[in-house]
Amino acid sequence: MKQIIIFFFFVLLAVSCTPAAPAQQAAGLILTPPVTAVAVTPKMITPPITGSPTITPTRTKTPTVTPLACWNQNGENVNGELKTELLRQPLEYLVHLPPCYDEQPERRYPVLYLIHGQSYDQFQWQRLGASETMDKLSASGEIAPFIIIMPRDRLWEPPNIDLFGQVVIDELIPAIDEQYRTLAGREFRAVGGLSRGAGWAVHLGITEWELFGALGAHSLALFDVDAQYSRQRLAEIPPDKLPRIYVDIGEKDRPNIMRSALWFAQLLTDGNIPHVWNLYQGYHEEGYWRAHIEEYIRWYAEEW
């Protein structure tokens, strides 16, 4: 009897772990969490030791630098609207400028585009603490300050129907680079999202890899139309131009979204594409993303 129970346990385990393919091309793919996870650790820089340990270096008096008071204040939020012929309504977006943006007029900044989940709007990432966390970490000198752009997607359709992504690429990015003091190179531009927004991040980060040096997919809901071509698109990117990639999900997320994230992470592993993979405790909810917001912000800013 015990052997029969064990046999049926493994049968049920095999069935439950076999993901539904995001698209026809993914059929039959057995997904398991990638084993090549990359740990993100803060970079610690130790000054080199020079001279003899018995010699006391002569101390020179250095001028005292008074920090700007603005570093103790929050950055500025600016509501934007972009009129476009590609969408039925103007594209709304939220801009977060880092502390001291106005007080340092010669400084230029990297830009992070963050896309919300389905049924939410451009204020979701703000509510999760993305802007507040960036302000805090940049004010303490732990990361470089950067601009955050949070656009609103209204239609909730795939990229072949919803022209939101095209507007972001063709109209929003040029407008932001013109209006604000950005560093316009791809190495200083990243895109990230959660849930459906993570699907957009993967879509834009891979199809428009010339524009983005990093992409983050948090609780990834991959578009079916992208699953069909993801392998080919990744293979077409020159190895030295592959974006940095971060994928994470809560272990108790929705089954279909879990399969999506696992499938994409396995695709990266099979293609020997460097990436960060994290399977955490948690559900498909704002509490999960809020709990990891500091980790996300540190990762995006890691090479800035």
PyMOL commands that set and color helices and strands:
alter all, ss='L'
color gray80, all
select helices_A, chain A and resi 2-16+24-26+69-72+124-128+130-139+164-179+186-188+196-207+224-227+230-236+239-241+255-270+286-291+293-300
alter helices_A, ss='H'
color red, helices_A
select strands_A, chain A and resi 76-82+91-97+111-115+147-151+189-194+214-218+244-250+276-280
alter strands_A, ss='S'
color yellow, strands_A
deselect
rebuild
show_as cartoon
